[in-house]
Amino acid sequence: QVQLVESGGGLVQPGGSLRLSCAASGFIFRLYGLAWYRQAPGKERELVASITSGFATNYADSVKGRFTISRDNAKITVYLQMNSLKPEDTAVYYCHTNLGLGPNWGQGTQVTVSS
């Protein structure tokens, strides 16, 4: 059974940093791409960043230069380092993978950027 468990969210002031983690299990982690999505209140879920099995990365324009996605295949974990956070980054952040049978999502972790 595929499981994705996010952690690391919280309340941070504008300009601050957070690192999200997503611990995976139930599949051969190193073979699949992973991604972080986010959903703000009243808005659709959007792709934030993705990383392939070959470590190629892709970012939404709104987070380029501020966020970094990475993966540690030994720890079976994907990370999202978020710097220079803005109030508009406030959202629930979800870890995602797709093994070919449909999307798999974590439960989400709340990130709130506010002074």
SULKA-V769972 format. One record per residue. N is the residue number from 0. RES is the residue in one small letter. BURIAL is I if it has 9 or more other ideal C-beta (glycine too) atoms within 8 Angstrom, else O. Layout:
N/RES/BURIAL
N/RES/BURIAL
//
This chain:
0/q/O
1/v/I
2/q/O
3/l/I
4/v/I
5/e/I
6/s/I
7/g/I
8/g/I
9/g/O
10/l/O
11/v/I
12/q/O
13/p/I
14/g/O
15/g/O
16/s/I
17/l/I
18/r/I
19/l/I
20/s/I
21/c/I
22/a/I
23/a/I
24/s/O
25/g/O
26/f/I
27/i/O
28/f/O
29/r/O
30/l/O
31/y/I
32/g/I
33/l/I
34/a/I
35/w/I
36/y/I
37/r/I
38/q/I
39/a/I
40/p/O
41/g/O
42/k/O
43/e/O
44/r/O
45/e/I
46/l/O
47/v/I
48/a/I
49/s/I
50/i/I
51/t/O
52/s/O
53/g/O
54/f/O
55/a/O
56/t/I
57/n/O
58/y/I
59/a/I
60/d/O
61/s/O
62/v/I
63/k/O
64/g/O
65/r/O
66/f/I
67/t/I
68/i/I
69/s/O
70/r/I
71/d/I
72/n/O
73/a/O
74/k/O
75/i/I
76/t/I
77/v/I
78/y/I
79/l/I
80/q/I
81/m/I
82/n/O
83/s/O
84/l/I
85/k/O
86/p/O
87/e/O
88/d/I
89/t/I
90/a/I
91/v/I
92/y/I
93/y/I
94/c/I
95/h/I
96/t/I
97/n/I
98/l/O
99/g/O
100/l/O
101/g/O
102/p/O
103/n/I
104/w/I
105/g/I
106/q/O
107/g/I
108/t/I
109/q/I
110/v/I
111/t/O
112/v/I
113/s/O
114/s/O
//
